[in-house]
Amino acid sequence: MDDPVVSIVIPTHNRKEKLERLIKSILESDYLKDELEIIVVDDASSNGTYEYIKGLFPQIRIIRNDEEKLLAESRNLGIRASRGKYIFIIDDDNIVAKNIVRELVEFMEKHPEVGVAGPVMYFLKDPKRIWCAGIRRSYWTTITEFIGFNTVDNGLLREPYESEDFPNAFMIRREVFKKVGLFNSKLFPIHYDEGDFCQRVRKAGYKVMVVPTAKMWHDIPLPEQSRVSTLRLKSPLRAYYTIRNRILFHAMWSRNALQRFVALLASLVITAYYMVIALKDVTDNKREVLKSIFKGAVDGFKLMKKVVNH
């Protein structure tokens, strides 16, 4: 059987060197090159990313946003432009194993009930240490747990298993988009866009699975190096959407009124915790980050009523 076409969609913003590194690792893939389509979506970078990558890799397709649209809509633009049976979404600050595409495709070809599949993700700075091997999420406390977070790979993860969703990188069966639509970029332009999408995927009857034989490495600080980065408090924009979208996501996807009430109380507690961490640890833009956290909570509760009966 011929290998199906896989479209790899990479949103990027002002990280051309990291993007170059990722593309080079993809081009070393053991998957048939004629069946790999690489689409970069340059989200209004100001550092010459478009020209730089176009010059280095004339064989790939680059879409440039004239104004910043953020992550979810950049992913949507890449998906709309793609032709693959499978679409592999991946952020620019990663390196992939040579067999990652083949492992994910072969698994999904054998399991048509799987709509989304993702790899095990390691820290690039500590290559055997797991950053994320899937997601568990409490719909009462709103706490999201990265499976295997901060643990050394001991080889025990072998069989595929279910996950709530994936940050950073995952493969989607094209037919899924016809049933559930694209990422909700209006409500979740960044943060929780994957969670909302995978909820709709499961609601449509598909599974969301981790494939442990597929591996990649994420270039982010180790947890002990930066609590600010781990909690997404480095910029006011990320701080705002981290808080706001937690409230909206759980307002939308709680199973009943009691769970929604408890989850929203938990969101307030977590908002207070984030403000304490910002006061203690944020050094740049402290005032702006604190304002964004507060505004995110206010806007989350304001918008909540509109999404409860989605």
Secondary structure, DSSP 8 states (H G I E B T S, - for coil): -----EEEEEEESS-HHHHHHHHHHHHT-SS-GGGEEEEEEE-S-SSSHHHHHHHH-TTSEEEE-SS--HHHHHHHHHHHH---SEEEEE-SSEEE-TTHHHHHHHHHHH-TTEEEEEEEEEETTEEEEEEES-EEE-TTT--EEETTTTEE--S---S-EE-S--SSEEEEEHHHHHHH-S--TTT-SSSSHHHHHHHHHHHTT-EEEEEEEEEEEE----TTT-HHHHTT-SSHHHHHHHHHHHHHHHHHH-SSHHHHHHHHHHHHHHHHHHHHHHHHH--SSHHHHHHHHHHHHHHHHHHHHHHTT-
